[in-house]
Amino acid sequence: MTDTDFLTATRTFYDAVAEDYADRFRDALAPRPLDRAVLTAFAELVGDGGAVADLGCGPGRTTGYLASLGLSVVGLDLSESMLAIARRENPDLRFEQGSMLELGMADGALAGVVSYYSSIHTPVDRLPGLFAEFHRVLAPGGHLLVAFQVGDEPRHHDRPFGRPVSLDFQRRRPEAVTELLSAAGFDMVARTVREPDVGLEETTPHAFLIARKPAQTAG
């Protein structure tokens, strides 16, 4: 599969389900205190006013939450339909369309990068390049948060909300992602795995990895 293939498939899927998705997950963080705690810890590590990109921001709910924690955050997503919702609900924040694989940002421009369940549509052989791009745009000492569901097999969503689209949602092992982040030049800060909340109809654990770009490069 080429970059164009999987990016197009992802964009088409989320354009089709944007309003349904936004309604379904409107208050997703409210009943998840541990998830909010991870985001709060990340914000403290970045520091008040730190420039952060929420990559694969969807309808902008996490973007808005990060902004409420004092970060200077911009959201980026492939889907214009998702971005329309994000802009509507967060009129004071900036949202841009684009791909995480090719960020239009200068080297070292950011204090923080968030990939909150957004790397799950990137094929595993593209992850080294994705993490290298995250590393490039972070300033020395900057922090990265990556969240994803834990598992070995993807979950295939076919015709969600009755829409004529389908897409695979990849699950990863924290150990494997940690190895890729280390290979991309990151130092690991924290690795948290939350068990599924059956009351929220979750079926898999959720992983939250925080990594740091070294403050100084050897050499």
N, C-alpha and C positions, 0 to 999 in steps of 0.2 A: 504494500500500500504506500503510495506517495504521500508527501506532506499535503498536497492539494486534496487528495482523496479523504484523509481522515479529518482535516480541517473543515472541508466542505460538509462532510457528514455531520460533524459536531454542530456547525453553524445552522444547518438545515433543521436538525432535531430541535435545538433550543429556540429557533425562530418560531417553530410550529407550536411549541408547548409553553411559551414564555408566560402568558397570562395565567394559564392553569397552574403552572409550577409556582409562580409567585403567590397565588392564592393558597395553594396546598402547604407551602412552607413559610407562610407569612410570619409566624412567631416561632420559628425553629429554635432559636437560642433561648427563649424564655424558660422552657422546662429542662434545660441542659446546663446546670450550674458548673459542671466540670469543664465543659467546652468554653463557657464564658471565662472561667478562671485561667485557662490556657491563653486565651486572647488577651486578657488583662496582664498576665505575666509577660507576654510578648511585648505589649505596649510599654511596660515598665523597662524592659531591656533596651528597647529602641530609644526611649526617652521622650519627654514631652516636646511636642512640636516636630518630631522627627518625620522626614519625608518617607512615605511608605506607598508602595504600589500593591493593590489588591488585584491579583492577576486571575482572570476567569471569575470576575466578580458577580456574574449573573444579575439578579435584580437589585443588587447593591445593599443587601441587608447587613452583611459582614462589613462592608465598606463603611456604612453608617455607624455601626457599633464601634469600629476602630476610631472613627472620627470623634465619637463621644468620649473616648478614652484619652483624647488630647493629641492624637496624631494628625499630621498633615497628609491626608491620604487621597490618592487618585485611583479610580477603578478602571480596569481594562477587560474587555470581553470580545469574543468573536461575533456574538449575536446582537444585531441592532435592535431586535425586539426586546431582548433582555435589557439592553442599555436604555431603551425608551422608558421602561419601568423604573430603572435605577435613577434616571434623571428626574422623572416625575415625583418620585418619593423622596429624593435627596437633592432638592434644587440648589443647595449651596455647595454641593460637591462637584468635582470634575470627573467625567467619565469619557473614555475614548475607546474606539473600536480598534482591535489589533490582535495579533497572535503572540502568545507567550514565547514562542520559539525565536521571534525576531522583534525585540523590543526597541522602539525608537527612542532610546534613552542613552545618554552619555555614560561612559565607563565611570563607575563609582558615584552615580548620581543619587543613590538612595541610601537611607539608613535602615530600611526594612523592606522585605518582600514577603507577601503572603500568597500562598497557593492553597486555598481552602477548598478541598475536594475538587480541584480543577485540573490536576495532572492525570486524572483517572481516565481521560480519553486519549492520552498520549501513548502510543505504542512503546513497549519496554525498550526497544532498541533506539528510541529517540530521547529517552530520559537523560542519558549523559549530556547530550547537547542542550536539553532544557535546563538542567542544573548548571551547566557552564554559563548559560545566558543569565541565570539568576545571580551567579557569582560575579559576572562581569559588571552588572549594573549596581551592585552593592559597594558602598564605600568600605575600606578596611575597618573592621570592627562592627560592620553591619550584621543584622540578624535576619534569618529566614525561618518562616513557619510553613510546614507542609502538613496537610491533613488528608487522610484517606481511610477507606474501609479496609479492614484486615481480611486477607484470604488468599486463596490460590487460583480460584476460578472467577471469571467475570460474571456479572449479572446482566442478562440481556433484557432490555426493555423494548417490547414490541407494541406499537399502537397505544402508548400511554395517553390517558385522558381521551381515548378514542381518536387521536390524531394519527394520520397515515405515515408515521415515521418510526424508526427503530434505531437503537444504539447500544453498544456494549459499554458497561461501566466496570472498569478494571479494579480489582482488589489486589493489594500488594502485601508483602511481608515487611514489617518494620526493619528487620535485619538486612534485607536486600536493599531497601531504600537508603538505609544508613551507609551501606558500603558505597553506593553510587554517590551520595553526598560527600563522603570522605574523598572519593576519587576525584570529585570536582573541585576539591580544595577547601572544603568546609571542615570546621571543628564542631563536633556535636556538643550541644549544651544540655538538651533534655530529650527524653523519649518516654512518652506517656501513652499507655494503651488503656482505653476505657471499655469495659464490658458492655454488651448490648443491653439497652433498657427495653425490656419486654413490654412495659407499659406504653412505650412510644412505638411499638411494633418494629423494633430493630431486631435484626437477626445475626448481625456480625459485630465484632469489636471494632472500635475506631481508634486510629493511631494519630498522634500529634507529635511531630518531630520539630524541635527548634535547633537550628544550627547557626554558626557564626563564621563569617569570613575573617580570617586572622587579621589582627591589627597591623602586622608587619609581614611582608613576604621575605622569606629567606633568600639570600643570594646577593 
